[in-house]
Amino acid sequence: MLSGMADGWAPGGIDTSVPSPARIYDYLLGGKDNFAVDRAAADKILEALPDVLTVATENRAFLGRAVRHVAEQGVRQFIDLGAGLPTNGNVHQVAHEVHPDARVVYVDNDAMAAAHARALLRDDKVAVVHADIREPSAILADEAVTRLIDFDEPFALVATAVLHFISDADDPHAILAAFTAKMAPGSHLILTHGSVPDPSHEDELVNDAYKGSGTDPSGRTPASIRAFFNGLDFLAPGDLVQPRDWPTPTGAPAPKTLTVLAGVARKP
């Protein structure tokens, strides 16, 4: 794995003694915007769940394919929830290859992710909102969102590998529904989520791996994940699949220690 930032440097207000999901993901993708505490947490996760590196890479590749497909359907607006740190294949990069005038809003509650993104993304068609997705009303009313997103036109809501960090107590389905309620016909949802067969017997391996990592993922059943798409029509292949198998099955064996499901759907 690549080494990360020197721990003596960080944007103001960033606590480098606590691992961050965004920086852990950055490290797993081979990025450099992470600290020793993030690398230690990621290495612990990798030791227990060696599939996590493959799953992270495949999740990122799925994001690129899905954004391109949705843009090719004519969508020119994107809101990326839990966007994380900028890296290759960002939503705006893919969308702008199809529509140079596409508008993108990134949302993340990680101060470093937001600060770093603002420093890099100097484009009047791209904005970064430092906010918690558990507060959808505040996000939807944010000046950057209302400036770039026309809710009377179709937009794509991206929620990849983020909702499993929202506890049931915070009602992730209601949170996402607040965003999808703003969707005009022709809008799309692009989503991935960690999955378990039975949440009452959630894999202890996953819990132990993430303990002390600054994250507390909640894998959900396929039925619970499918409920995020209520009121929307799945695109081909017509249901949730592993990220690698969207939109075409690869025939590759399923990961042994970690399962993520992906789907793309359209609002009729």
C-alpha positions in Angstrom: 0.0 0.0 0.0 1.1 3.6 -0.5 2.2 5.6 2.4 0.2 8.6 3.4 0.6 12.1 4.7 3.1 13.1 7.3 1.3 13.2 10.6 2.6 16.6 11.4 0.5 18.2 8.7 -3.2 18.5 8.6 -5.8 21.2 7.7 -6.9 23.2 10.7 -9.3 21.5 13.0 -8.5 18.0 11.8 -7.9 15.4 14.6 -5.2 13.1 13.2 -5.4 10.9 16.3 -8.8 9.5 15.2 -9.3 7.4 12.1 -11.7 8.6 9.4 -13.8 6.4 7.1 -13.0 8.8 4.2 -9.2 8.5 4.8 -9.4 4.7 5.4 -11.1 4.4 2.0 -8.5 6.7 0.4 -5.8 4.4 1.7 -7.5 1.3 0.4 -7.7 2.9 -3.0 -4.0 3.7 -2.9 -4.3 7.3 -2.1 -2.0 9.5 0.0 -4.5 11.7 1.9 -4.4 9.6 5.1 -2.5 9.4 8.3 -0.9 6.7 10.4 -4.0 6.2 12.5 -6.0 5.6 9.3 -3.4 3.2 7.9 -3.3 1.3 11.1 -7.1 1.0 11.1 -7.2 -0.1 7.5 -4.4 -2.7 8.0 -6.4 -4.2 10.9 -9.5 -4.4 8.7 -7.4 -5.9 5.8 -6.0 -8.5 8.2 -9.5 -9.7 9.2 -11.2 -9.0 5.9 -8.8 -9.4 3.0 -11.6 -9.0 0.5 -12.1 -5.4 1.6 -9.3 -4.1 -0.8 -11.0 -5.8 -3.8 -14.4 -4.7 -2.7 -13.2 -1.1 -2.4 -11.7 -1.1 -5.8 -14.7 -2.7 -7.4 -17.0 -0.3 -5.6 -15.1 2.6 -7.1 -15.1 1.1 -10.6 -18.9 0.6 -10.3 -19.3 4.3 -9.4 -17.6 5.3 -12.6 -19.7 3.0 -14.8 -22.9 4.0 -13.2 -22.3 7.7 -13.4 -21.3 7.4 -17.0 -24.4 5.4 -17.8 -26.7 7.9 -16.0 -25.1 10.8 -17.8 -25.6 9.1 -21.1 -29.3 9.0 -20.3 -29.2 12.8 -20.3 -28.7 13.5 -16.5 -26.6 16.6 -16.0 -26.9 17.1 -12.2 -25.4 14.9 -9.4 -25.4 15.0 -5.6 -22.7 12.7 -4.1 -23.4 11.8 -0.5 -20.4 10.8 1.6 -18.2 11.6 -1.3 -14.9 11.2 0.6 -11.5 12.4 -0.5 -10.9 13.4 -4.2 -9.2 10.7 -6.2 -9.2 9.5 -9.8 -12.6 8.8 -11.3 -14.5 11.4 -9.3 -18.2 11.9 -10.2 -17.6 15.2 -11.9 -14.7 13.9 -14.0 -16.8 11.1 -15.4 -19.9 13.2 -15.8 -17.9 16.0 -17.6 -16.6 13.5 -20.1 -20.2 13.0 -21.2 -21.6 16.5 -20.5 -19.0 19.3 -20.0 -21.7 21.4 -18.4 -22.7 18.8 -15.8 -23.1 20.2 -12.3 -22.0 18.2 -9.2 -22.3 18.7 -5.5 -20.1 16.6 -3.1 -21.3 16.2 0.4 -19.2 14.8 3.3 -19.0 15.2 7.1 -15.2 14.7 7.1 -13.7 18.2 7.5 -10.5 17.1 5.8 -12.3 15.6 2.8 -14.3 18.8 2.4 -11.3 21.1 2.8 -9.2 19.0 0.4 -11.9 18.8 -2.2 -12.5 22.6 -2.1 -8.8 23.2 -2.6 -8.7 20.9 -5.7 -12.0 21.4 -7.3 -11.8 25.0 -8.6 -14.7 24.7 -11.0 -17.9 26.8 -10.9 -19.9 23.7 -11.9 -18.7 21.7 -8.9 -19.3 22.5 -5.2 -18.4 20.9 -1.9 -20.7 20.9 1.2 -19.3 20.0 4.6 -22.4 18.5 6.2 -23.8 15.4 7.8 -26.1 13.4 5.5 -28.3 12.7 8.6 -29.5 16.3 8.1 -31.0 16.2 4.6 -33.1 19.3 5.1 -30.0 21.4 5.8 -28.2 19.9 2.8 -31.1 20.4 0.4 -31.3 24.0 1.5 -27.6 24.7 1.3 -26.7 27.6 -0.9 -24.3 25.5 -3.0 -27.0 22.9 -3.6 -29.7 25.3 -4.5 -27.3 27.2 -6.8 -26.2 24.1 -8.8 -29.1 21.7 -8.6 -32.5 22.4 -10.3 -34.9 20.0 -8.5 -37.4 20.5 -11.3 -35.0 18.6 -13.6 -33.7 15.1 -13.2 -30.6 14.6 -11.0 -28.6 11.6 -9.9 -28.2 10.9 -6.2 -25.0 9.0 -5.4 -24.8 7.0 -2.1 -22.0 4.6 -2.5 -20.6 2.8 0.6 -22.0 5.4 3.0 -25.4 4.3 4.3 -24.0 1.3 6.1 -22.3 3.8 8.4 -25.7 5.2 9.4 -27.2 3.3 12.4 -30.7 2.0 12.4 -31.4 4.4 15.3 -30.8 7.3 12.8 -33.2 5.7 10.3 -31.2 5.6 7.1 -34.2 4.8 5.0 -36.0 8.0 6.1 -32.8 9.9 5.5 -32.5 8.7 1.9 -36.2 9.1 1.3 -35.9 12.8 2.2 -33.4 13.1 -0.8 -35.3 10.9 -3.2 -38.5 12.8 -2.5 -36.9 15.8 -4.2 -36.3 13.7 -7.4 -38.1 14.8 -10.6 -39.1 12.0 -13.0 -36.0 10.7 -14.8 -33.8 11.1 -11.8 -31.6 8.2 -10.7 -30.3 6.6 -7.5 -26.8 5.1 -7.6 -26.2 3.1 -4.4 -23.9 0.5 -2.8 -24.3 -0.9 0.7 -22.6 -3.6 2.8 -24.9 -6.7 3.2 -25.4 -9.5 5.7 -27.8 -12.4 5.5 -29.2 -11.8 8.9 -28.5 -8.6 10.9 -29.4 -10.3 14.2 -26.3 -12.5 13.6 -24.1 -9.9 12.0 -20.7 -11.3 11.1 -18.5 -10.9 14.2 -15.5 -10.8 11.9 -16.7 -7.5 10.4 -17.5 -6.1 13.8 -14.1 -7.0 15.2 -12.3 -5.7 12.2 -13.9 -2.3 12.4 -13.6 -2.0 16.1 -11.5 1.1 17.0 -11.4 2.2 13.3 -13.6 5.2 13.8 -16.4 3.5 11.9 -19.3 1.4 12.9 -20.7 -0.2 9.7 -24.1 -1.8 9.9 -24.5 -4.5 7.2 -28.2 -4.9 6.1 -30.1 -7.6 4.5 -30.8 -7.5 0.7 -34.4 -6.8 1.5 -33.5 -3.8 3.7 -31.1 -2.5 1.0 -33.7 -3.0 -1.7 -36.1 -0.8 0.4 -33.8 2.2 -0.3 -35.1 2.0 -3.9 -38.8 2.1 -3.0 -40.7 4.0 -5.7 -37.9 3.6 -8.2 -37.4 1.2 -11.1 -34.2 -0.8 -11.2 -32.1 -0.6 -14.3 -30.7 -3.8 -15.9 -30.0 -6.3 -14.5 -33.1 -5.4 -12.6 -32.1 -6.0 -9.0 -29.2 -5.7 -6.5 -25.9 -7.3 -7.6 -22.3 -7.2 -6.5 -20.6 -4.0 -7.8 -18.5 -6.0 -10.2 -21.6 -7.5 -11.8 -23.3 -4.2 -12.7 -24.6 -4.0 -15.4 -23.3 -7.3 -16.7 -22.5 -10.4 -14.6 -18.8 -11.2 -14.6 -19.2 -14.8 -13.3 -16.5 -14.0 -10.7 -16.8 -15.8 -7.3 -18.4 -13.8 -4.5 -16.0 -12.4 -1.8 -15.7 -14.7 1.1 -15.4 -12.2 4.0 -17.3 -9.2 2.9 -20.4 -8.6 0.7 -21.5 -5.3 -0.9 -24.6 -5.0 -3.0 -25.1 -2.3 -5.7 -28.0 -1.0 -7.7 -29.0 1.8 -10.0 -32.6 2.8 -10.4 -34.7 5.5 -12.1 -37.7 7.5 -10.9 -40.5 7.0 -13.3 
